[in-house]
Amino acid sequence: GEYSHRVTVKGGDELSQLADEFNELTGRLQTTEEVRRRFVSDASHELKTPLASIRLLTDSILQADHMDSETAREFLVDIGDEAERLTRITEKLLTLTRLDTAHPTQTEPVDVKEVVERVEHMLTPLAGAAEVELRLRLQPGCVVKATKDDLYQVAFNLMENAVKYNLPGGKVLVTLSRWGDQVVLTVEDTGVGIPQEDLPKVFDRFYRVDKARSRAAGGTGLGLSIVRDMVRQHGGTVSVQPREPEGTCFTVRFPIWTERGEETP
Ligand code: ADP
């Protein structure tokens, strides 16, 4: 490939150390390049699918000898749905690109409790329709330095998934607490769960355990990668654990913001 410039140096401690470092760096560049190429290829594939559907539906209308207006209407609704799907994918791709290139801007001290309560408010209709109970147990005073919109997006993606991948009569519990110098947010559900072997992959771009279910719920497989990138950008971590006896629990940890911390250089 383009990065096949390995250097071999015999003897000379410093020089061979330098060669090792060079080779290690080259390896890392290669990995980054591979990840990038894979991403572009995956993204193109994801965009091609709805585009192919639109093409097919359009042809069906155009080539039909005669089509009653009811059928034509159904096809047009499908075309509209596919167009909406394309919009969702491109919006998320743009978000990921922004997270890749820019550092968080406009950070401010944000009370996570207020953000979670806002997300709950927005998800109430969805939870109602899915017959899923949303419960919050939020400690006040959990403040982090963050871009407010990003924090909202993190909480929204996790809580929306907890509702989407749930079952009628199921529950979602969101807790917020302070542990030493960390703010800990957990989103726990009694839903369909994630098989053990899929757990490490759910944060990957475009990864979906159940493609049909994700698609039916309007998913893109990008929500959790956005969560991971946003959390990392804010100096936090996110992890996933299976919940006993069923369901899933996501845990997000952020460094806490304190006024005292702000004063010390
Ligand atoms: P999607 O747009 O498909 O929801 P995400 O990146 O948000 O994409 O999630 C990736 C996949 O992880 C989902 O398709 C789903 O299979 C699985 N998943 C995410 N959250 C949950 C959850 N709370 N319970 C069960 N499965 C989940």
Boltz pocket constraint, residues with backbone or C-beta under 6 A from the ligand:
constraints:
  - pocket:
      binder: B
      contacts: [[A, 157], [A, 158], [A, 161], [A, 162], [A, 163], [A, 165], [A, 189], [A, 191], [A, 192], [A, 193], [A, 194], [A, 202], [A, 204], [A, 207], [A, 208], [A, 209], [A, 210], [A, 214], [A, 215], [A, 218], [A, 219], [A, 220], [A, 221], [A, 222], [A, 223], [A, 224], [A, 225], [A, 248]]
      max_distance: 6.0
